[in-house]
Amino acid sequence: MNKMNSLSGNPYIVKKEEKIIIDLIPLDEIFEKYTTPLLIFLKNRIRDNIKMFDEVFKEEFERFEFFYSLKANYLSEICEIVSSEKIGAEVVGLPELRVALNTGFSPEKIIVGGLYLPLDLIEFSIKNKIKEIIIHNIEDIDKINEVAYKYSTVQNVCLRINSGKYDSRMGIKLGEFSLKSLKKTITKSKNVKVTSILSHFGSQMNNIDQYKRHVKLVIQNLKLLKTHDILIENINFGGGFPEATVMPKSQLKKIARMIKSCLVESNMTNKRIFFEPGRYLVGDSGLFLAEIVNVNEDRWIFLNVGNHICPKFARCSLRFYNATQINNPHKFKTSIAGIVPTDQDVLAKNYFFTKDPKKEDKVIITNTGAYCLTFSNRFPYPLPKIVLIEGRDIKTIFDPQIDNDFSIG
Ligand SMILES: Cc1ncc(COP(=O)(O)O)c(C=O)c1O
């Protein structure tokens, strides 16, 4: 009988007859052709994740849209896969906006905005007729209004409201004073229409209660806006979902149902619902192939991938497998470090790994598709080669020997 297991719950990384297969390619074949470190992306996984997200939320909400948050991974090839699924994009600055437009996202499905809205970003967005500009400060409405007036248009705007979580500094805090000032600014800004509110509550949110607290806060803010005759059509709940392999469909469904019932309870079912997921769509589509470069007697192993390219800041749900000894039990506590020359370069502590890891053993690190590249730096090693796998096809999308850099600017 064939025994088939997926690694870290990813159906595109499976162990079949004691061998690992990545989509349809045996891992051994990849090691014959490529050196480590190698960053792999799985095209089909991105497509599956998009379909799953769409299916679950469409079941609850008739008027629902979602926008891929490019900051999770702005590689053109990844953006092209996402845009070909006809969903929207959320970008924070001009370089990302250019990538989104160049990779096939249509402007009427692009939401633009970050903490900082420079004039050139506003102007480029308005010229390109993008869907909405997100504002974090009331004064930004004036800036957008001026540019929209210059181009004789009315620009839709989304208010980023403060999520009310801990001491979050991001977004507008709605109080008596700010509401009055907002109302005044909106009334005089004839070239701006406030259509949406956005609240993003955090990253890697696994617990349904976190989502519930968030939804209640958003509803509270919508009610406050209504008391000042500021009527909002669309609610954007931001992102914050974990990797799709970490959040099963049943949990995603529970979240969708909970949001729906909170909105029904508050008579807000007429609103359009938006999300801006990043990690959920691409997080588990990425994996690193690395190698052990050193083993200490106190069960510390050193990999040729470190925090410079697999940063803590990315908050990935990292899973480690000894590919060379994949048939041995992974149940011995091992600490895993990278190669940046600092004791802080720790990838995992007391992680269950094989009993006797050896220098040159190959290691698979899963769930590295989101934020690794965005938060990466070049200290102090060359960038890895990056490949895209689809079925039996493997295509190099970044080669540090030939290409300049994958950063955008
Ligand atoms: C406003 C906003 N939207 C969406 C996202 C995407 O979040 P995630 O990748 O956790 O889904 C972020 C991430 O920081 C964000 O700040």
The ligand as a MOL file (V3000), in Angstrom:
LIG
                    3D

  0  0  0     0  0            999 V3000
M  V30 BEGIN CTAB
M  V30 COUNTS 16 16 0 0 0
M  V30 BEGIN ATOM
M  V30 1 C -3.6710 47.2540 6.5850 0
M  V30 2 C -3.2070 45.8750 6.3200 0
M  V30 3 N -3.9190 45.0870 5.5100 0
M  V30 4 C -3.5320 43.8200 5.2280 0
M  V30 5 C -2.3650 43.2960 5.7420 0
M  V30 6 C -1.9920 41.8890 5.4000 0
M  V30 7 O -1.9380 41.1170 6.5310 0
M  V30 8 P -1.7850 39.5300 6.5160 0
M  V30 9 O -0.6540 39.2040 5.6480 0
M  V30 10 O -1.5490 39.1920 7.9370 0
M  V30 11 O -3.0850 38.9870 5.9900 0
M  V30 12 C -1.5800 44.0890 6.6050 0
M  V30 13 C -0.3420 43.5660 7.1650 0
M  V30 14 O 0.3650 44.1470 7.9160 0
M  V30 15 C -2.0050 45.4160 6.8960 0
M  V30 16 O -1.3000 46.1940 7.7180 0
M  V30 END ATOM
M  V30 BEGIN BOND
M  V30 1 1 1 2
M  V30 2 1 2 3
M  V30 3 2 2 15
M  V30 4 2 3 4
M  V30 5 1 4 5
M  V30 6 1 5 6
M  V30 7 2 5 12
M  V30 8 1 6 7
M  V30 9 1 7 8
M  V30 10 2 8 9
M  V30 11 1 8 10
M  V30 12 1 8 11
M  V30 13 1 12 13
M  V30 14 1 12 15
M  V30 15 2 13 14
M  V30 16 1 15 16
M  V30 END BOND
M  V30 END CTAB
M  END
